[in-house]
Amino acid sequence: MDVSLFKEINKWAVSTPALHGVFLVIAVWLGVVILAVLFVIAYVRARFLSEAPERVARLVWIPIGSLVALGVGQLLNHAVARPRPWQFVPGALILAGHPHDYSFPSDHGIVAGAIVMGIWLAKDSLIAGIATVFALFLGFTRVYVGAHYPLDVLGGLFIGAVVIAILSPLAFKVFNPMARKLAQGKLRWIITSRPKVEQTVTRFSRYS
């Protein structure tokens, strides 16, 4: 079924040459860049909230967790050793070149899944929702250009999201105190945009 779905998408790709250039750019590099921009937007938004240290700490986990997820993906990549579509589907339209590494899971999918889950955990539902839709579209373009089968992309999204989610309690225990401490020092602008006086008043009001 996975290969059959790939073939159907590939047939549509053959019939839509006008989309080749745009989809190829998104599939290769622009898609990940857009997700990274959404991550930065979530970070900027988090700095204006009263709970900025906790929100920023959760966002800091995203790039670190993404690297961990990519490491897990590489282990699975060599364990499964699934050939790329260009090696397995004769006559398929391949727009993304002929990479010789294995197909499952998709690294792009892993990074996308990690970013999306990380933003959800940071409780920015608006940016997380946008990132979710775009991550699915990025996954589709990876199949469209012939780089992966659908299951490769879905598997990558799943791996990235699960690694971020499972390890997040430990990561937050480490990063939350660091962010709170940093928010009280000279580099507090990295963590929050709220005036220090306002934070003092807020803390005082809790005990008044």
N, C-alpha and C positions, 0 to 999 in steps of 0.2 A: 504493500500500500504506500509506503514511504517513497519508493522509487517511482511508482505510478503517479503520485502527486507531483513529484519533481518533473516528470515528463510532461504533465499537463501544464504546469507553470512555464516550462521551457518552450512548449508550443506557443503559448501566449507571448513569450518573449520574442520568438521568431516573428510573430505577426505585428509586433509593436516596435519597430526600429527607432521611431522618434524618441522613445523613452530610454534607449540604451545608454546614452551619454550621461543623463541625469542620474539614473539608477546606479550606474557604475561608480560615479563619484560618491554617491551616498553610501553604497555598499563597501567601498574600499576605505574611505577616510572621513568623509563629511558627516556621516551618521554618528560616529563616535565623538567627533568634535561638537556636534549639536548637543549630544547628551552631556558632554563635559560642560558646555555653556549653561545648560539647565542646572547642573550641579552647582556652578558658581552663583547662579541666580538664587538658588535655595540658600546658599551660604550668606549672601548679602541680605536676603530677607530675614534670616535667622538672627543676624546681628542687631536687629531693631526690636527684638522681642525681650520681654522681661526675663524669660528663661533662656536667654542667649547662650550662656556657657554650656548648658546641657544640649541644646540644639546643635551648636557648633561642634561639640565633642562627638555627637552622633554622625555628623557629616564628615569629620576628619577620618572616621573609620572607613569611609567608602573607598578612597584610593588604596589604603592599606589592605582592606579586605578583598579588593579586586585583585591585587597581586597574589594573595593567598589562594583565591578562587582559580586564578590562571594556573597556579602551580598544581592544584588538584586536577584541573582540566588537562594539563600536559600528561599527568600520570594515566588518566583515562584514555587520552589520545593514543598513547603507545600500547596500552593494554587492549583496547578494542581494535586498533589498526584498520579502520574502515577506509577503503580507497576513495579518492575524490571522484565526483561525478564524471569528470573527463576521462578517468581511467576505467570506468565501469559502464557508462551509457554511451554506446557508439552513436555518433552523429549528433550528439547534443550540442546546442549553442553554448559556447563558453566565452563569456565576456571578461572574466576576471583572471585571465592567464591560466597557467597550468602548474600550480604549486605541487610540490612533491611530498609535502607532509600529509598527515592523515586528516580525514574529514570530520570525525566526531571526537569531541564536541566543537562547536564554533567558538573561537576566541572572542569574536565580536559579540556573540550571544552572551558569553560569560560576563564580559565587561558591562554590557547593557543590563543584564539581569542584576548585577551587583549594584550598579548606579540606581536603578529603579527601586530595588528593595531598600537600599540605604536611605533614599529620600523619603520613602514611606515611613521608615523607622524614625526619621527626623521629624515626622509629623507635619510635613508640608504637603498637604493633600492636593493642592492646586498644581504645584510643579510635579509632584509624583504622578498625578493623573496624566499630565501632558507627556511626561517621560515614558510612561507605560505604553501609551498609544504609539509614540515614536519608536520605542524599542521593538515593538511588534512589526512596525513598518520596515525598520532596518533589517530585521530578520527575514522579512519577505524579499527584500532586495538582494540579500545574500543568496537566496535560492534562485531569484530571477536571473542573476548574472552567472549562475552555474557554479558557484563556489561551494555550495553545500546542499544537502538534502534537507527537507523540512525538519526531520527529527534531529539533525545535527544542531540546528538553530534553537529548537525548543529545548533540547538537552542542555545547550549552553546557557540559555536564559534561566533554566531551572537550577543548574549548578551554581551560577553566580548568585542567585537570590538565596538559595539554601545556605551557602557558605556564609554570606553576610548575616543572615538571620540567626543561624546556630551559634556563631562565635560572638554575636553582638553583646550578650550579657557580660562576658569577660572583657570585651573591648571597652564597654561603657564604664566598667568599674575602674579601668585604668585611666581612660581619657577624661571622665567627668571631673575628678578632683584636680587634674592638671589644668583643665579649662577654667574652673572656678578660681584657682590660684592665679592663673595668668590674667584673669579679668580684673584682679585687684592691683596689678603692677603697671609698669610703664608701657608694656606691650598690650595693654587691655584693648586697644583699638582693633587688634586681630580678632578678638572674641566678641566685642560688643560695641555698638554705636550709641548706647544710652549714656547720658551724663552720669558721672560718678555720684554726684549729689543726689540724683534721683534714686539711685540704687541704695544710698545710705538711708534716705527717707523711707524707702520701701521696707528695708530691713527693720528700721526703728518701729514702723507702724505695726509690724508683726508682734511686737512685744509690748505695745502700748495698750 
